[in-house]
Structures are given as structure tokens and as C-alpha cells.
Amino acid sequence: MHLFGGVCAFALLLHYGVCEKVSILTYVEWFLMAILGSLFPDVDICSVSQRFFYTVAIVLIVFLFLIGHWMSGAIFSVVSLIPIIVRHRGIFHSWLFLLGLLIAILTFLYKLFPAYKPMFFWDLLFFGVGILSHLIFDFKHKIFTKK
């Protein structure tokens, strides 16, 4: 169901939010970001989301160390432990926490790679609407099943 939400979020943002014409590869990138965002809040349980997150985290940490960003790599290493120490549907299902996380990631990426600001903005925007779709589906499920 969350994948469907990610597809819908992608289509809605693409229809109502993107005014510029971009390459087909950029559309695929945005689609993947929306899909990943729709799965991301479940990173706090043993799932496909969590396995993917830690695969990407390891690659990113190694990359940061290889390019000499020791402090960034160390900080990200510690921060990446958060999903395994919090309860499910805790902070990773809080829109306020996730919004703050997206802003922090965007700020970090802007400082590390300033030439790619527009790309990071759009990628994280699609990732964010994917997250929003996940939270909406979970909220609706919670209301209708009264858990």
C-alpha cells in the first residue's frame, strides 16, 4: 500500500508542482525518491526499507571517508544508529521530526556539494512527499482499524 502512496505522491507533485521540463532520467530519479520516501518511515523495523537504508548508509559513510570528510562520516555513522534504537511508529512517524530531518539533510548536502543545490532540493521534495504519503496511509489505517 505504501508503494502505491509513493506513486500517487509522485504523480500529484509532478502534476501540480513541477513547472520545468526535465529529462526522462530526472523523472525516473524523482519517481525513485518518492518511492523510497514512501517506505522510509518503516526504517525503524526490520524491513526492506531498513536493509536498503543501511546499504546506502554504508556506501555513503565509506564515500565520505574516502573523500576526506571524516567528521561528516563519523556523524552520519552515529546518526544512522537511530532507527535501531527507537520504537516503531515513534519518531520516524512524526511529521515534525521527518521535516526537521529533511531540512538537516538538505542543509548538509548544500554545504557539502553546493553545485548540486537544485538537484538536492527536488530529490528531497519528492522524497518528502513520499514520506507524507506513508504517514497519511498509516493515519487512515489507524482510524479505520482503531488500533
C-alpha positions as CSV (number, residue, x, y, z in Angstrom):
1,M,0.0,0.0,0.0
2,H,2.9,2.4,0.8
3,L,4.3,1.9,-2.7
4,F,1.0,2.9,-4.2
5,G,1.1,6.0,-2.0
6,G,4.6,6.8,-3.3
7,V,3.4,6.5,-6.9
8,C,0.4,8.7,-6.2
9,A,2.6,11.3,-4.4
10,F,5.0,11.4,-7.3
11,A,2.1,11.9,-9.8
12,L,0.5,14.6,-7.8
13,L,3.7,16.6,-7.2
14,L,4.7,16.1,-10.8
15,H,1.3,17.4,-12.0
16,Y,0.9,20.3,-9.5
17,G,4.5,21.2,-8.5
18,V,6.9,20.9,-11.4
19,C,6.9,23.7,-13.9
20,E,10.0,22.9,-15.8
21,K,10.7,20.3,-18.4
22,V,13.4,17.8,-17.4
23,S,15.0,14.7,-18.9
24,I,13.4,11.3,-18.6
25,L,16.2,10.3,-16.3
26,T,15.3,13.1,-13.9
27,Y,11.7,11.9,-13.9
28,V,13.0,8.4,-13.0
29,E,15.2,9.8,-10.3
30,W,12.2,11.7,-8.8
31,F,10.0,8.6,-9.0
32,L,12.5,6.6,-7.1
33,M,12.9,9.3,-4.5
34,A,9.1,9.3,-4.0
35,I,9.0,5.5,-3.7
36,L,11.9,5.5,-1.3
37,G,10.3,8.2,0.8
38,S,7.1,6.2,0.9
39,L,9.0,3.3,2.5
40,F,11.3,5.4,4.7
41,P,9.2,5.8,7.9
42,D,9.4,2.0,8.3
43,V,13.2,2.2,8.6
44,D,12.7,1.6,12.3
45,I,11.6,-2.0,11.9
46,C,13.4,-5.0,10.3
47,S,12.2,-4.5,6.7
48,V,13.2,-3.9,3.1
49,S,13.4,-0.2,4.0
50,Q,15.8,-0.8,6.8
51,R,18.1,-3.1,4.8
52,F,18.1,-0.6,1.9
53,F,18.8,2.3,4.3
54,Y,21.8,0.5,5.9
55,T,23.2,-0.5,2.5
56,V,23.1,3.2,1.4
57,A,24.4,4.3,4.7
58,I,27.5,2.1,4.5
59,V,28.2,3.3,0.9
60,L,27.8,6.9,2.0
61,I,30.0,6.5,5.0
62,V,32.7,4.9,3.0
63,F,32.4,7.6,0.4
64,L,32.6,10.4,3.0
65,F,35.7,8.8,4.5
66,L,37.3,8.3,1.0
67,I,36.9,12.0,0.1
68,G,38.3,13.1,3.4
69,H,35.1,14.2,5.2
70,W,36.0,12.4,8.4
71,M,33.7,14.4,10.7
72,S,30.7,14.1,8.4
73,G,31.3,10.3,8.1
74,A,31.6,9.9,11.8
75,I,28.5,12.0,12.5
76,F,26.5,10.1,9.9
77,S,27.7,6.8,11.4
78,V,26.3,7.7,14.8
79,V,23.1,9.2,13.4
80,S,22.4,6.0,11.3
81,L,22.1,4.0,14.5
82,I,18.9,5.9,15.5
83,P,16.5,3.6,13.6
84,I,17.6,0.5,15.5
85,I,17.2,2.1,19.0
86,V,13.7,3.7,18.6
87,R,10.3,2.1,18.7
88,H,8.2,1.5,15.6
89,R,5.9,4.3,14.7
90,G,7.8,6.6,17.0
91,I,9.9,9.5,15.8
92,F,10.1,8.1,12.2
93,H,6.3,8.5,12.0
94,S,6.4,12.1,13.3
95,W,5.9,14.6,10.6
96,L,7.8,17.3,12.6
97,F,10.8,15.0,13.2
98,L,10.8,14.0,9.5
99,L,10.5,17.6,8.3
100,G,13.5,18.5,10.5
101,L,15.4,15.6,9.2
102,L,14.8,16.6,5.6
103,I,15.9,20.2,6.3
104,A,19.0,18.9,8.1
105,I,19.9,16.6,5.2
106,L,19.3,19.4,2.7
107,T,21.5,21.8,4.7
108,F,24.2,19.2,5.0
109,L,24.1,18.4,1.2
110,Y,24.1,22.1,0.3
111,K,27.2,22.7,2.3
112,L,29.0,19.6,1.1
113,F,28.0,19.9,-2.6
114,P,26.9,23.4,-3.3
115,A,26.9,23.0,-7.1
116,Y,24.0,20.5,-6.9
117,K,21.5,22.6,-4.8
118,P,18.6,22.4,-7.3
119,M,19.0,18.6,-7.7
120,F,19.0,18.0,-4.0
121,F,16.0,20.3,-3.5
122,W,13.9,18.4,-6.0
123,D,15.1,15.0,-4.9
124,L,14.3,15.7,-1.2
125,L,11.0,17.3,-2.1
126,F,9.9,14.1,-3.9
127,F,11.3,12.1,-1.0
128,G,9.3,14.2,1.4
129,V,6.0,13.8,-0.4
130,G,6.7,10.0,-0.4
131,I,7.1,10.2,3.3
132,L,3.9,12.2,3.6
133,S,2.0,9.6,1.6
134,H,3.3,6.9,4.1
135,L,2.1,8.9,7.1
136,I,-1.3,9.6,5.5
137,F,-1.8,5.9,4.8
138,D,-0.8,4.9,8.3
139,F,-3.1,7.6,9.8
140,K,-6.0,6.4,7.7
141,H,-5.3,2.8,8.6
142,K,-5.1,3.7,12.3
143,I,-8.5,5.5,12.1
144,F,-10.3,2.7,10.3
145,T,-8.9,-0.2,12.3
146,K,-9.0,1.7,15.7
147,K,-5.6,0.4,16.8
